[in-house]
Amino acid sequence: MSGSRAWAWVDAQRWPERATRFRECEHMVTTSDNKDARRIASAELGRILADAEANAV
């Protein structure tokens, strides 16, 4: 995990609802047999991390 991503993760932990959704998406990506669901969840993970990184300052 890069430095900025590590900070984004720490920031995501500050908001329980964001962290909960992150874990739900992470679970979907790693366990779903549905390719479309995995792709959607993966994209949402990217948005959550980008938002957290933007709020980390």
Phi and psi in radians as a Rosetta constraint file:
Dihedral C 1 N 2 CA 2 C 2 CIRCULARHARMONIC -1.230 0.35
Dihedral N 2 CA 2 C 2 N 3 CIRCULARHARMONIC 2.881 0.35
Dihedral C 2 N 3 CA 3 C 3 CIRCULARHARMONIC -0.977 0.35
Dihedral N 3 CA 3 C 3 N 4 CIRCULARHARMONIC -0.802 0.35
Dihedral C 3 N 4 CA 4 C 4 CIRCULARHARMONIC -1.184 0.35
Dihedral N 4 CA 4 C 4 N 5 CIRCULARHARMONIC -0.622 0.35
Dihedral C 4 N 5 CA 5 C 5 CIRCULARHARMONIC -1.182 0.35
Dihedral N 5 CA 5 C 5 N 6 CIRCULARHARMONIC -0.663 0.35
Dihedral C 5 N 6 CA 6 C 6 CIRCULARHARMONIC -1.067 0.35
Dihedral N 6 CA 6 C 6 N 7 CIRCULARHARMONIC -0.745 0.35
Dihedral C 6 N 7 CA 7 C 7 CIRCULARHARMONIC -1.131 0.35
Dihedral N 7 CA 7 C 7 N 8 CIRCULARHARMONIC -0.677 0.35
Dihedral C 7 N 8 CA 8 C 8 CIRCULARHARMONIC -1.083 0.35
Dihedral N 8 CA 8 C 8 N 9 CIRCULARHARMONIC -0.708 0.35
Dihedral C 8 N 9 CA 9 C 9 CIRCULARHARMONIC -1.134 0.35
Dihedral N 9 CA 9 C 9 N 10 CIRCULARHARMONIC -0.774 0.35
Dihedral C 9 N 10 CA 10 C 10 CIRCULARHARMONIC -1.018 0.35
Dihedral N 10 CA 10 C 10 N 11 CIRCULARHARMONIC -0.768 0.35
Dihedral C 10 N 11 CA 11 C 11 CIRCULARHARMONIC -1.099 0.35
Dihedral N 11 CA 11 C 11 N 12 CIRCULARHARMONIC -0.697 0.35
Dihedral C 11 N 12 CA 12 C 12 CIRCULARHARMONIC -1.079 0.35
Dihedral N 12 CA 12 C 12 N 13 CIRCULARHARMONIC -0.569 0.35
Dihedral C 12 N 13 CA 13 C 13 CIRCULARHARMONIC -1.206 0.35
Dihedral N 13 CA 13 C 13 N 14 CIRCULARHARMONIC -0.317 0.35
Dihedral C 13 N 14 CA 14 C 14 CIRCULARHARMONIC -1.247 0.35
Dihedral N 14 CA 14 C 14 N 15 CIRCULARHARMONIC -0.399 0.35
Dihedral C 14 N 15 CA 15 C 15 CIRCULARHARMONIC -2.019 0.35
Dihedral N 15 CA 15 C 15 N 16 CIRCULARHARMONIC 1.820 0.35
Dihedral C 15 N 16 CA 16 C 16 CIRCULARHARMONIC -0.959 0.35
Dihedral N 16 CA 16 C 16 N 17 CIRCULARHARMONIC -0.681 0.35
Dihedral C 16 N 17 CA 17 C 17 CIRCULARHARMONIC -1.169 0.35
Dihedral N 17 CA 17 C 17 N 18 CIRCULARHARMONIC -0.621 0.35
Dihedral C 17 N 18 CA 18 C 18 CIRCULARHARMONIC -1.200 0.35
Dihedral N 18 CA 18 C 18 N 19 CIRCULARHARMONIC -0.751 0.35
Dihedral C 18 N 19 CA 19 C 19 CIRCULARHARMONIC -1.139 0.35
Dihedral N 19 CA 19 C 19 N 20 CIRCULARHARMONIC -0.682 0.35
Dihedral C 19 N 20 CA 20 C 20 CIRCULARHARMONIC -1.093 0.35
Dihedral N 20 CA 20 C 20 N 21 CIRCULARHARMONIC -0.823 0.35
Dihedral C 20 N 21 CA 21 C 21 CIRCULARHARMONIC -1.121 0.35
Dihedral N 21 CA 21 C 21 N 22 CIRCULARHARMONIC -0.658 0.35
Dihedral C 21 N 22 CA 22 C 22 CIRCULARHARMONIC -1.013 0.35
Dihedral N 22 CA 22 C 22 N 23 CIRCULARHARMONIC -0.847 0.35
Dihedral C 22 N 23 CA 23 C 23 CIRCULARHARMONIC -1.122 0.35
Dihedral N 23 CA 23 C 23 N 24 CIRCULARHARMONIC -0.666 0.35
Dihedral C 23 N 24 CA 24 C 24 CIRCULARHARMONIC -1.081 0.35
Dihedral N 24 CA 24 C 24 N 25 CIRCULARHARMONIC -0.793 0.35
Dihedral C 24 N 25 CA 25 C 25 CIRCULARHARMONIC -1.151 0.35
Dihedral N 25 CA 25 C 25 N 26 CIRCULARHARMONIC -0.734 0.35
Dihedral C 25 N 26 CA 26 C 26 CIRCULARHARMONIC -1.037 0.35
Dihedral N 26 CA 26 C 26 N 27 CIRCULARHARMONIC -0.745 0.35
Dihedral C 26 N 27 CA 27 C 27 CIRCULARHARMONIC -1.099 0.35
Dihedral N 27 CA 27 C 27 N 28 CIRCULARHARMONIC -0.759 0.35
Dihedral C 27 N 28 CA 28 C 28 CIRCULARHARMONIC -1.058 0.35
Dihedral N 28 CA 28 C 28 N 29 CIRCULARHARMONIC -0.779 0.35
Dihedral C 28 N 29 CA 29 C 29 CIRCULARHARMONIC -1.095 0.35
Dihedral N 29 CA 29 C 29 N 30 CIRCULARHARMONIC -0.669 0.35
Dihedral C 29 N 30 CA 30 C 30 CIRCULARHARMONIC -1.544 0.35
Dihedral N 30 CA 30 C 30 N 31 CIRCULARHARMONIC -0.267 0.35
Dihedral C 30 N 31 CA 31 C 31 CIRCULARHARMONIC -2.133 0.35
Dihedral N 31 CA 31 C 31 N 32 CIRCULARHARMONIC -0.330 0.35
Dihedral C 31 N 32 CA 32 C 32 CIRCULARHARMONIC -1.300 0.35
Dihedral N 32 CA 32 C 32 N 33 CIRCULARHARMONIC 2.485 0.35
Dihedral C 32 N 33 CA 33 C 33 CIRCULARHARMONIC -1.521 0.35
Dihedral N 33 CA 33 C 33 N 34 CIRCULARHARMONIC -0.161 0.35
Dihedral C 33 N 34 CA 34 C 34 CIRCULARHARMONIC -1.550 0.35
Dihedral N 34 CA 34 C 34 N 35 CIRCULARHARMONIC 1.940 0.35
Dihedral C 34 N 35 CA 35 C 35 CIRCULARHARMONIC -1.051 0.35
Dihedral N 35 CA 35 C 35 N 36 CIRCULARHARMONIC -0.724 0.35
Dihedral C 35 N 36 CA 36 C 36 CIRCULARHARMONIC -1.133 0.35
Dihedral N 36 CA 36 C 36 N 37 CIRCULARHARMONIC -0.725 0.35
Dihedral C 36 N 37 CA 37 C 37 CIRCULARHARMONIC -1.111 0.35
Dihedral N 37 CA 37 C 37 N 38 CIRCULARHARMONIC -0.711 0.35
Dihedral C 37 N 38 CA 38 C 38 CIRCULARHARMONIC -1.108 0.35
Dihedral N 38 CA 38 C 38 N 39 CIRCULARHARMONIC -0.719 0.35
Dihedral C 38 N 39 CA 39 C 39 CIRCULARHARMONIC -1.143 0.35
Dihedral N 39 CA 39 C 39 N 40 CIRCULARHARMONIC -0.761 0.35
Dihedral C 39 N 40 CA 40 C 40 CIRCULARHARMONIC -1.114 0.35
Dihedral N 40 CA 40 C 40 N 41 CIRCULARHARMONIC -0.785 0.35
Dihedral C 40 N 41 CA 41 C 41 CIRCULARHARMONIC -1.128 0.35
Dihedral N 41 CA 41 C 41 N 42 CIRCULARHARMONIC -0.663 0.35
Dihedral C 41 N 42 CA 42 C 42 CIRCULARHARMONIC -1.115 0.35
Dihedral N 42 CA 42 C 42 N 43 CIRCULARHARMONIC -0.734 0.35
Dihedral C 42 N 43 CA 43 C 43 CIRCULARHARMONIC -1.114 0.35
Dihedral N 43 CA 43 C 43 N 44 CIRCULARHARMONIC -0.691 0.35
Dihedral C 43 N 44 CA 44 C 44 CIRCULARHARMONIC -1.158 0.35
Dihedral N 44 CA 44 C 44 N 45 CIRCULARHARMONIC -0.654 0.35
Dihedral C 44 N 45 CA 45 C 45 CIRCULARHARMONIC -1.004 0.35
Dihedral N 45 CA 45 C 45 N 46 CIRCULARHARMONIC -0.767 0.35
Dihedral C 45 N 46 CA 46 C 46 CIRCULARHARMONIC -1.058 0.35
Dihedral N 46 CA 46 C 46 N 47 CIRCULARHARMONIC -0.726 0.35
Dihedral C 46 N 47 CA 47 C 47 CIRCULARHARMONIC -1.162 0.35
Dihedral N 47 CA 47 C 47 N 48 CIRCULARHARMONIC -0.714 0.35
Dihedral C 47 N 48 CA 48 C 48 CIRCULARHARMONIC -1.075 0.35
Dihedral N 48 CA 48 C 48 N 49 CIRCULARHARMONIC -0.796 0.35
Dihedral C 48 N 49 CA 49 C 49 CIRCULARHARMONIC -1.147 0.35
Dihedral N 49 CA 49 C 49 N 50 CIRCULARHARMONIC -0.705 0.35
Dihedral C 49 N 50 CA 50 C 50 CIRCULARHARMONIC -1.110 0.35
Dihedral N 50 CA 50 C 50 N 51 CIRCULARHARMONIC -0.752 0.35
Dihedral C 50 N 51 CA 51 C 51 CIRCULARHARMONIC -1.104 0.35
Dihedral N 51 CA 51 C 51 N 52 CIRCULARHARMONIC -0.760 0.35
Dihedral C 51 N 52 CA 52 C 52 CIRCULARHARMONIC -1.114 0.35
Dihedral N 52 CA 52 C 52 N 53 CIRCULARHARMONIC -0.719 0.35
Dihedral C 52 N 53 CA 53 C 53 CIRCULARHARMONIC -1.115 0.35
Dihedral N 53 CA 53 C 53 N 54 CIRCULARHARMONIC -0.711 0.35
Dihedral C 53 N 54 CA 54 C 54 CIRCULARHARMONIC -1.140 0.35
Dihedral N 54 CA 54 C 54 N 55 CIRCULARHARMONIC -0.534 0.35
Dihedral C 54 N 55 CA 55 C 55 CIRCULARHARMONIC -1.601 0.35
Dihedral N 55 CA 55 C 55 N 56 CIRCULARHARMONIC 0.004 0.35
Dihedral C 55 N 56 CA 56 C 56 CIRCULARHARMONIC -1.364 0.35
Dihedral N 56 CA 56 C 56 N 57 CIRCULARHARMONIC -0.184 0.35
